[in-house]
Amino acid sequence: MLGALKVPAFHAFVRAYKTHERVALEGVSIHQGANAREAQRNYDRIAEKVTCEW
C-alpha cells in the first residue's frame, strides 16, 4: 500500500511475543528479559534499518 504511493517503508517488523508483556511488567528492557533472544533480534533489525536510513 505505501509502496504504491511511493512512501518509503521498512520491511522489518516486530512480532508479538509473550516476553514483550513480561519485560513490560518487570520494568526491564527486551534485552534483559528471559528467553528474549528472537524478540531482541526483531528490535535490533528495526534499529539497524533506522540507523542505515539516517
ABEGO torsion letter per residue (X at the ends): XAAAAGBBBBABBBBBBAAAAAAAAAGBBAAABBGAAAAAAAAAAAAAAAAAAX
